[in-house]
């Protein structure tokens, strides 16, 4: 059994639509549970005006009856409230007369130019509307259903912001993953260390005043995963492969690491690996988690830790140099309403990406058409592996 999803919709189009297939029957699903995650995605210091316009209310169109999943595809829709201001510009019907707000000038670092050339669009709005991070609202919505599945089997996914601009949270992480959310939800930048968080806020404000943008690094972690998800036997079954693909599919993500990742490259082997020790009842335990919960593409039972590096948003109020594609003249880049920093929001989206990856890995290993089938299989496996 596998989990798959599809999204459709443009940033200023009528709606975002998504279909999620593979959720077992009998899972409790409500629109409010989905909406709660969508509200988290909208938060974070440095976000733009669009977040105040859209309420991201979700409607469940199919696959759920009387609050329980049916085992059939689950279809969701999020109506764009901003559509009222863009209907004539974004309508599906043929336009009469000149189309407003065409985009002739690409933004450096955005899909505008390459997308326009690839698909033969003179108006690069045909590119930027779908390339927008607005699409991730539906991915978060679909992942929220998969998160309900993980919660039922005792898996919790959390995130934190590690760095914004040149400001890093260097405080040691002493809290278990299950307690991260309580701390990060109280932070405007989803940072565990209040002092680092305040410095990040100041850096975002300074960038906003300069008409600039900031990127950063966030970390996501899944606690409670059973040992044995993923596989070493084929390149595309290693769980790192799916994690890398999922996170690199997120707008502006340019780097992904598991565990200590790139930092392991500078360490000797004696300081890079997690030593094994005998535990209770014949179990084997680790006293560190430098591998980030994966050995050989397989989960170890330790928290699965993934970090992602997000480049600064390519839409600047003080634009970079560009070229008008109609005239060929050097001009300043197009400005479209945008955020100054979206790293805190990206951390929440990163949770959703990790949720989708590990939910699929769980369904692939344990199978089953209903929650009544899957729960005992996972519980029995945990007893066998003592994980």
C-alpha positions, 0 to 999 in steps of 0.5 A, a space after each residue: 500500500 502506498 500514499 500519493 497525492 496531487 495538487 492543483 491551483 494557482 496563487 491568485 486562482 479561484 482555489 487550491 485543490 488536492 487529492 490524497 490517496 492511500 489513507 486507511 479506512 477508519 481514521 478520524 478526520 475533521 476539517 478543523 484538525 486540518 485547518 489548525 495546521 493551515 493556521 500554523 503555516 500562516 504564522 511567523 515574523 516576516 510574512 506578508 499581507 497575503 496571510 491576512 487576506 486568506 483564511 485558508 479554510 478547507 473543505 473536505 469534498 470526498 473520502 470522509 463520511 461522518 468524521 471517518 476516512 472511507 479508504 477512498 481518495 480524500 479530496 480537499 479544496 481551499 478557496 482563495 479569498 483574493 480571487 475576487 480581486 483577480 478574477 478578470 486577470 486569472 479567469 479560465 475563459 478567453 480574455 476580451 481585450 488586453 490582459 492586466 498585470 502581465 509580467 514581462 520582467 523576470 525576477 533573479 532566482 525565480 522560475 519566471 524566466 526559465 519557466 517562461 522559456 520552457 513553456 513558451 509563455 510571453 506573460 510570465 504570470 503563467 509561470 509565477 502563479 503556479 511556482 508560488 509557495 501558495 501551493 504549499 497550503 494544499 500540501 500542508 492540508 493533505 499532510 494534515 490528514 496523514 499527520 492524524 494517521 501518525 498521531 494514532 500510532 504514536 508518531 509526533 513530528 515537530 520543527 524549529 528554526 535553527 538560523 535566519 540570515 546570519 543569526 543562529 540558535 546555538 543553544 543545545 537542544 535539551 527538550 525531547 522532540 515531543 516538547 518542541 512545539 510548546 516552545 516554538 509556537 510561542 516564538 514569532 520565528 519558531 526558535 527554541 532559544 528566546 535570545 536567538 529568536 529576538 535577534 532573528 526578529 531584529 534581522 528580519 526587521 532590518 532586511 524589511 527596512 532595506 527592501 531585502 529578504 532573508 533565508 535560513 535553516 530549519 530542522 524537522 524531527 519525527 519521534 516515535 517511528 518504529 525501526 525498519 522503515 525504508 530499505 538498503 536493498 535498492 537506491 530508491 528505497 533508501 529513506 534518505 532518497 525520499 526525504 531529499 526529494 520531498 524537501 528539495 521540492 519545496 520552494 527556495 530549498 537549496 540544501 538538505 541534510 539528515 542528522 549531522 549531515 555536512 558536519 559529519 564530513 569534518 569529523 573523524 569516524 570515531 566522533 561521527 558514528 553512534 556507538 551501540 550498547 546493550 540495553 534491557 531485554 536484549 535490545 541494542 541502544 544508542 546514546 547519541 543520534 548523529 545519524 539522525 535516525 537513519 542507518 543504511 536508509 533504514 530508520 533506527 527507532 531514534 528521532 528522524 532529524 532533517 535540516 533544510 537550507 532555504 535561500 532568501 525569497 527572490 521577490 525584493 522591494 528593492 529589486 535586483 537587475 533584470 531584463 524586459 523580455 519584450 524590449 530586451 532592455 536592462 531594468 529592475 526586476 518585477 515586484 510581486 507582493 511577497 514575504 521578507 522571510 518565510 523560514 518559520 512558515 517553511 519549518 511548518 511546511 517541512 513538518 508536512 513534507 516529513 509527515 508525508 514521507 514517513 506515513 508512506 513508509 509506514 504504509 508500505 511496510 505494514 500495509 492494511 486497508 483499515 486502521 483496525 488492521 494496521 494498528 496491531 501490526 505496528 504494535 506487534 512489530 514494536 514488540 519484536 524489535 523492542 522499538 
